[in-house]
Amino acid sequence: MAYIDLTTKNFSETLDTNEIVIIDFWAEWCGPCKQFAPIFEKVAEDNPDIVFAKVNTEEQQAVATQYGIRSIPTLMVSRDGIILLNQAGMLPEEAFSKLIDHVKELDMDKVREEMAKAEDDE
């Protein structure tokens, strides 16, 4: 298994202690979630330097609610504890791999700078 299961107990710690975390919010009854699962697992195996995680929205409703998960599957990407993406829908393997490359290449100092500026503008 190339991913970890996240719960209310380990969610925040996982985001805070790992550089990049990619999370799949899913449920057992969800057809598209089942279709996306092998893609998620393959991309996870191809990127051992990244933490891949899954949140079962049926078992972890508090986490799903906290992060505004309204439809599944939803993909969330965090880098340096900052949520960069929270998007419903599944991705084809090629697009998923490109997303990961993009996240790895981001200048996080610039991201933090832009976030601070956006907060100042509010």
C-alpha positions in Angstrom: 0.0 0.0 0.0 1.5 3.3 -1.1 -0.7 5.5 1.0 -1.8 6.1 4.5 -5.3 6.4 6.0 -6.1 9.8 7.6 -8.4 10.3 10.5 -9.2 13.2 12.8 -6.3 11.9 15.0 -3.5 12.2 12.4 -4.8 14.6 9.8 -3.3 17.9 11.0 0.0 16.3 12.1 0.4 14.6 8.7 0.0 17.9 6.9 2.3 19.8 9.3 5.1 17.3 9.3 5.4 16.4 5.6 6.5 18.7 2.8 3.9 17.4 0.2 0.7 15.6 1.1 -1.8 14.5 -1.5 -5.2 13.4 -0.2 -8.0 11.5 -1.8 -11.4 12.0 -0.1 -13.5 9.0 -1.1 -16.3 6.6 0.0 -16.9 2.9 -0.4 -20.2 3.4 -2.3 -18.8 6.0 -4.8 -18.3 4.6 -8.3 -15.9 7.3 -9.5 -13.9 6.9 -6.3 -13.4 3.2 -7.2 -12.4 4.2 -10.7 -9.9 6.7 -9.4 -8.4 4.4 -6.7 -6.0 2.5 -9.1 -4.8 5.8 -10.6 -4.1 7.2 -7.2 -2.3 4.1 -6.0 -0.1 4.0 -9.2 0.9 7.7 -9.0 1.6 7.2 -5.2 3.9 4.3 -6.0 5.6 6.4 -8.7 6.3 9.2 -6.2 7.7 7.7 -3.0 9.0 11.1 -1.9 5.5 12.3 -1.4 2.9 11.3 1.3 -0.2 10.0 -0.3 -3.3 9.6 1.9 -6.9 8.7 1.8 -9.9 9.9 3.9 -12.9 7.7 4.0 -15.6 10.4 4.2 -18.1 8.0 5.7 -15.9 7.2 8.6 -14.2 10.6 8.9 -17.2 13.0 8.5 -15.6 15.6 10.8 -12.5 15.9 8.5 -14.7 16.0 5.4 -16.8 18.7 6.9 -13.9 20.7 8.2 -12.4 20.9 4.7 -15.7 21.6 2.9 -15.8 18.3 1.0 -19.2 18.3 -0.7 -18.6 15.8 -3.5 -16.3 12.9 -4.0 -13.8 12.0 -5.1 -12.0 15.2 -4.1 -8.3 15.7 -4.4 -6.5 17.9 -1.9 -2.9 18.9 -2.2 -0.9 20.4 0.7 2.7 21.7 0.6 4.5 23.0 3.7 1.1 22.9 5.5 -0.6 25.1 2.9 -3.5 23.7 1.0 -2.8 24.4 -2.6 -5.7 22.5 -4.2 -9.1 21.2 -3.0 -10.9 20.0 -6.1 -13.7 17.6 -6.7 -13.4 15.0 -9.5 -11.0 12.4 -10.6 -7.9 13.1 -12.8 -6.4 10.9 -15.5 -2.9 9.6 -14.6 -1.1 11.9 -16.9 -2.8 15.0 -15.6 -2.3 13.8 -12.0 1.5 13.4 -12.7 1.6 16.9 -14.2 -0.1 18.3 -11.2 2.5 16.7 -8.9 5.4 18.1 -11.0 3.8 21.5 -10.8 3.5 21.3 -7.0 7.1 20.2 -6.7 8.3 23.1 -8.8 6.4 25.8 -6.8 8.3 28.5 -5.1 6.7 28.3 -1.7 8.2 31.6 -0.5 6.4 33.3 -3.4 3.1 31.4 -2.5 3.4 32.6 1.1 4.1 36.1 -0.1 1.0 36.1 -2.4 -1.2 34.7 0.4 0.0 37.5 2.8 -0.7 40.1 0.1 -4.2 38.7 -0.5 -4.9 38.8 3.3 -3.8 42.4 3.4 -6.1 43.3 0.5 -9.2 41.9 2.4 
